[in-house]
Amino acid sequence: MTAPPGLHRAARTRSPHAPLEDPVDAPHRGINSLLADARAGLRRLTPLEVVDALADGALLIDTRTLEQRTEQGDLPGAICIDRTVLEWRLAPDSTHRIPEAAVPGRTIIVVCRQGYSSSLAAASLQAAGVPGATDMIGGFEAWVTAGLPLSDAPADVRR
């Protein structure tokens, strides 16, 4: 196969799926640094602080998988949003934003199983224009440990 005129040899031989730089030579900060950076911009809440924030109008977003929610239970009042579409459901400039996220200045609390991926998700939401995004320290497991109730109602799942 002949390359179109003007195409450099490197561009012709590089696979279209190859990374732009060699991952071995790329600087790696590690997951702990990534998590620390994400949490540095958050005012993370304890489960009891989440209860107070909900009473003040905060929005609770559960990003746990269906399997985790089925096994562990659901949080009362939470909206379940898959992590893969979270920013599109909550970012102010998204045409797919859920109506509950349109309240100006609303605190949005992200919850995962243990409070790790929720920190990364909350930081991503802040970067996407949701300044009130944060997460719950310890995640769902901390909620249960604090003796807080679970929901008997069907989960409010948004796709």
C-alpha positions as CSV (number, residue, x, y, z in Angstrom):
1,M,0.0,0.0,0.0
2,T,1.4,3.4,-0.9
3,A,1.1,6.3,1.5
4,P,-0.5,9.6,0.2
5,P,2.1,12.2,-0.9
6,G,3.4,14.4,1.9
7,L,2.8,11.8,4.7
8,H,5.9,11.4,6.8
9,R,7.4,7.9,7.2
10,A,6.7,7.8,11.0
11,A,3.1,8.6,10.4
12,R,2.8,5.8,7.9
13,T,4.3,3.2,10.1
14,R,2.7,4.1,13.4
15,S,-0.4,2.1,14.2
16,P,-3.5,4.2,14.5
17,H,-4.1,2.6,17.9
18,A,-0.6,3.2,19.2
19,P,-0.1,5.7,22.1
20,L,1.4,9.0,21.1
21,E,4.3,8.5,23.4
22,D,5.9,5.4,24.9
23,P,4.1,4.7,28.2
24,V,7.4,3.4,29.7
25,D,9.0,6.8,29.2
26,A,5.9,8.8,30.2
27,P,6.0,10.3,33.7
28,H,3.7,8.4,36.0
29,R,2.4,10.0,39.2
30,G,0.6,7.0,40.5
31,I,-2.9,6.5,41.8
32,N,-2.1,7.8,45.3
33,S,-0.9,11.1,44.0
34,L,-3.9,11.3,41.6
35,L,-6.3,10.6,44.6
36,A,-4.5,13.1,46.8
37,D,-4.8,15.8,44.2
38,A,-8.5,15.0,43.6
39,R,-9.2,15.2,47.4
40,A,-7.2,18.4,47.8
41,G,-10.0,20.3,46.0
42,L,-12.9,18.7,47.9
43,R,-14.5,19.4,51.2
44,R,-15.3,15.7,51.8
45,L,-18.2,14.9,54.1
46,T,-18.7,12.2,56.8
47,P,-21.9,10.2,56.5
48,L,-23.5,12.3,59.3
49,E,-22.5,15.5,57.5
50,V,-24.2,14.0,54.4
51,V,-27.4,13.6,56.3
52,D,-27.3,17.3,57.3
53,A,-26.4,18.3,53.7
54,L,-29.3,16.3,52.3
55,A,-31.7,18.1,54.7
56,D,-30.3,21.4,53.3
57,G,-31.1,20.3,49.7
58,A,-27.9,18.5,48.6
59,L,-28.2,15.9,45.9
60,L,-26.9,12.4,46.6
61,I,-25.4,10.5,43.6
62,D,-24.7,6.8,44.0
63,T,-22.2,5.5,41.4
64,R,-22.0,1.9,42.6
65,T,-22.7,-0.8,40.1
66,L,-26.1,-2.5,40.0
67,E,-24.3,-5.6,41.3
68,Q,-23.0,-3.7,44.3
69,R,-26.4,-2.1,45.0
70,T,-28.2,-5.4,44.7
71,E,-25.8,-7.0,47.1
72,Q,-25.4,-4.1,49.6
73,G,-28.6,-2.1,49.4
74,D,-29.6,1.4,48.3
75,L,-29.1,4.8,49.9
76,P,-32.4,6.7,50.7
77,G,-33.0,9.5,48.3
78,A,-30.0,8.8,46.1
79,I,-30.0,9.0,42.3
80,C,-28.0,6.2,40.8
81,I,-25.9,7.2,37.9
82,D,-23.4,5.0,36.2
83,R,-19.8,6.4,36.5
84,T,-19.4,6.2,32.7
85,V,-22.0,8.9,32.1
86,L,-21.7,10.9,35.4
87,E,-20.3,14.1,33.9
88,W,-22.9,14.2,31.1
89,R,-25.7,13.9,33.7
90,L,-24.5,16.6,36.0
91,A,-22.3,19.2,34.1
92,P,-24.0,22.5,33.5
93,D,-23.3,22.6,29.8
94,S,-24.5,19.1,29.1
95,T,-27.6,18.6,27.0
96,H,-28.1,15.3,28.9
97,R,-28.0,16.9,32.4
98,I,-30.7,15.6,34.8
99,P,-33.1,18.4,36.0
100,E,-32.1,18.0,39.7
101,A,-28.5,19.1,38.8
102,A,-29.8,22.4,37.4
103,V,-30.3,24.0,40.8
104,P,-27.6,26.8,41.1
105,G,-25.1,26.3,43.9
106,R,-26.5,22.9,44.9
107,T,-24.1,20.6,46.7
108,I,-23.7,17.3,44.8
109,I,-22.4,14.4,46.9
110,V,-21.0,11.4,45.0
111,V,-20.9,8.0,46.8
112,C,-19.1,4.8,45.8
113,R,-18.5,1.7,47.8
114,Q,-15.5,2.9,49.8
115,G,-14.9,6.5,48.9
116,Y,-12.1,6.2,46.4
117,S,-13.6,6.4,43.0
118,S,-16.1,9.0,44.3
119,S,-13.3,11.4,45.1
120,L,-12.0,11.1,41.5
121,A,-15.5,11.5,40.2
122,A,-16.2,14.6,42.3
123,A,-12.9,16.2,41.2
124,S,-13.9,15.4,37.6
125,L,-17.3,17.1,38.1
126,Q,-15.6,20.2,39.6
127,A,-13.4,20.3,36.5
128,A,-16.5,20.0,34.3
129,G,-18.1,23.0,36.0
130,V,-19.9,21.7,39.0
131,P,-18.2,23.6,41.9
132,G,-20.5,22.1,44.6
133,A,-19.4,18.5,43.8
134,T,-17.8,16.5,46.7
135,D,-17.9,13.0,48.0
136,M,-18.6,11.0,51.2
137,I,-15.6,9.8,53.2
138,G,-15.6,6.0,53.4
139,G,-18.4,5.6,50.8
140,F,-21.4,3.4,51.2
141,E,-19.5,1.2,53.7
142,A,-19.1,4.1,56.1
143,W,-22.8,4.9,55.8
144,V,-23.6,1.4,57.0
145,T,-20.9,1.5,59.7
146,A,-22.5,4.7,61.0
147,G,-25.8,2.8,61.4
148,L,-27.7,5.0,58.9
149,P,-30.7,3.6,57.2
150,L,-31.0,2.0,53.8
151,S,-33.9,2.4,51.4
152,D,-36.7,-0.1,50.8
153,A,-37.9,1.9,47.8
154,P,-36.9,1.0,44.3
155,A,-33.6,2.8,43.2
156,D,-33.9,6.0,41.2
157,V,-31.7,4.9,38.3
158,R,-30.8,7.5,35.6
159,R,-29.2,6.3,32.4
